[in-house]
Amino acid sequence: MAVFWKRHVPVPVDRRLPVRRQFIRSRQRPQRIAQVAVKYGAIPCVTAAQTITASPTGTSTEYGSSARFNVSVKNNDSGSCASQMIGLGATAPTGWTKAFGAGSFNLAPGQTATTTLDLGVPAPYALGTYEISASATATSGNGLAKQNVTVIEPVNRLSLAISGSGSVKFSSPSKTCTSSCTTDYPEAQAQAVTLTATAGSRSTFTGWSGACSGTATTCTVGVNSNMSVTATFGKSSGGRPKR
């Protein structure tokens, strides 16, 4: 078998000849950015009933006087709703008076306002506990808050102040005060109360002032209104305390 070798013979290149340039063109198309505009409609208004609260939780008052509540109301509509007028009302037993500090509020959604509610109890009136309510009325819904008022009998208060070292005994109710104290008596039952002063160690009773007067150690007070009495004690000059 004959073997033939192919020889590569170098071809001389004339570097003075111009070189042909080649350009590679990309077949990829340029990217384009799409812009999309989304338009939303108006956010709907969602209405809700109003919130109303009354405080304190239960209170008491004498007949012939009044009970006060703090009333707060809140507009619970969603933020896209318009402001609205909210009216206030109250219910109470027959014969009672009802008065709001402000009878209505123009509130924006989420806004809260506070006012007072005074309930007057006629005199005389049956003692006991009664239910009252405060209401908020608006086109989007109403709210209601309930509380209790206990009617008590009016009292006359006897207030005692003690100056110095000593004590004072009450005849009714039987008690002894060594410092300032108060005692309430039903208004319908006039009370005659005897006060007896007793000096402390190394002191002496020097006299009464207020609804009582004089230096006698006893004093009788007719409690038919709010009254105050002061018992004054001084230092003893020596020996046993004066009684």
CORVENFEN-V491227 format. One line per field, one symbol per residue. psi: psi as a letter, one per 20 degrees, with the letter a starting at -180 (. if undefined). A space follows every 50 residues. Layout:
psi->???
This chain:
psi->pqpppopopppppoiiqqppqqppppipqqqppppppppqrppqpoqqqq ppqpqrnprqqqqiaqppqpppqpojqrhiqrqqppqqrqqrqpiqqppq hpirqoprpiqqqqaqopopprprqpqapqprqpqpprhirrqppqrqpp prpqqppopppppaoarppphpqorppirprqpppphinppoppppppqa pkrqpirqrciqrajqiqppponjaprqqpppqrpqirbqqp.
